[in-house]
Amino acid sequence: MTNLRNLLLTVTAIAILPGCVARAGILSLTFDSTPIIAGPGDTINFSGTATNLANVVVDLNSCSIFLPGQFTTDNCAIFFGPTGAPLTLSAAGDSGDSAHFEMFVVNVNSPFAPPFGLQPPGTFTIIGALEDPAGILPDTNLVQANFQVDVVPEPGTAALLALAFPVALALRRRATRP
């Protein structure tokens, strides 16, 4: 049953590509896919590409995540991990002005209380500084992008609900017969 759920989640995620794009004056951020479909207890890795649009080197210093609802985030713990963000992005036009990396992890709480489906959007912000010729400027929000999680019930719960509806109809018809 788990393999079927993983297959359905993978097919759905591929169908949603190319994902969400957020543009700002300094960076552009493209998630690999959003919304991502997950079930209670699932762990979701958000990854994407950050592109420097400025004419100066950009330092990527930290990030922040806001996601309302029944989720737990890693608070950007993987942002600078082994597959995480580079420390800098070269000036636009130079080689190395883009980087693809894992940005953050979201865990869907289990048990998950309804409503299921598309949850309110969250925001992911990359915080950093510009390396101006006169010196490094103070940290600022380089880019902010929205993302969403689509929570589906566990396959067992969905199967029980699917079976309960016809049974309830049959009992209703039986009760209304003269």
N, C-alpha and C positions, 0 to 999 in steps of 0.2 A: 504494500500500500504506500510506503514511503517513497519507493522508486517511482511509482505512478505520479505521486504529488510532485516530486522533484522534476520529472519530465514535463508535466504541465506547467510548472513555474518557469522552467527554462524556455519552453516554447513561447510562452506569453511574454517573457522578458525580451526575447529576440524580436518578437513582433512589434514591440514598442520602440525599438531603436530608431533613430540615432540618439534620442534622449533630449535632455534639456540644455539650452544654451543661455548663459548669462553674460551680458557684455557690460563693461564699464570703461572708463577712459584709460585705466591702467592695465587691467587684466581682462581676459576673456576666459570663461570657465564652461566647459562642455562635459556634462555627466555622460557616462557610457549609456545609461538608461535611467529613466524616471517616468512614471512611477514604477517601483519595483514591487512585485507581488510576493507576499510571504504569509506564512501561517504562524499561529501562536508557538512560541519557543524557537522560531527560526532566527538565525543570525544573517544579517545582510551587510555585504561589503560594498560601499559606494566608491567608485573610482571614476576618473575622467582625465581631461587634459586642460591644463592651465597654459595660456598663451600671453606673453608680455606684449602689450600694445604700445607701451611708452618708448621713448627714445633714449632711456637710461636704464641701467641695471636695476632690477627690483629684488629686494631681499624678502624672502618669505619667512616670517618670524613665528607665526602661530595661526591658529584658526579657532573658530567657535561654531557650535552647533546649537540650534534651537529646534526642538521637535515636541509639540504638545501631544499628550495622550499617553497611552500605555506602552511606552518604549523606554529602553535604557540605551544610552549612547556611550561610546568610549572616550568622549571628551577630547577627540583628536589625538588619542594615544598613538595611533599608527601614522600620524601626519609626517613625522620625521623618522619612522621606522625603516627597516631594510628596503621596503618597496615604497616608501613615502616620498614626500616632496623634496625637491632639491633645495639647497639653502638660498640659491639665487636663480634668476632667469635673466639671460643676457638681453641687451637692448633689442627692440624690434628691428628686424632686418638682419641681425647677426645670427650665426648658427647657434642653436641651443636656446632659441627664444620660446620654445614650447616644451612641456614635460607631461608625460602620462604617468599617473601614480594613484595608489590607493589613498583615499582621503580620510574616511572615517567608517566606523562600524556601528550598526544599529541592531539591537536585540528586541524582538517582539515579545512582550511579557506573556507568560503562560501561568495561569489561565488568562485569557483575553476576554474582557466583558464586551458584549455587543454595544454599539453597532459595528458590524464588519463592513468591509468595502474600503473605498478611498478615504483615507484619513486627512485631517487638515494639513496643509503644507507646512514643512519645516524650512529653515534657512541655514545655509552653510556659508560662512564668511572666512575669507583668507585675509589675514592681517599682516602687514609688512611695511617696508619703507623704501623710498626711492633713493638711489645713490646719486644725488645731484653732484655736479662738478664742484660745488661749494662745500660739500659735505653730505652726510647722511641725514635725511629729513626724518621727523618724528613718525612713529608708527601710525598707520591709518588703515581703514578698510579698503583693501585693494579691489575686491570683488565680492558680491553677495549673490547667491543663487538659491532658488527655491527647489525643493525636491518633495516627493510624496511617496508614501508607502500604502499599498493596497492590501489590506489584511483579509484573508479568506479563512473561513472556518476549517478546522481540521477535517480531513476526509471522512473520518468516522462520524463526526457531528453532521456533516453535510449528507452522508448516506442515511443517517437516522431521520433527519428532517425530510429528505426525499421520500422515505418510506412512510413517514407519519402522515403526510398530506393525503395520499390515496386511502389510507386506512381510515382517517377521519371522515373523508367523503363517503366511504362505504358505510360507516356507522351512522352517519347522518341520514343517508338514503334509507337505511334499514329502519331507523327510528321514525321516519316520516311516512312509511308505508302503512296503509290502513289494515 
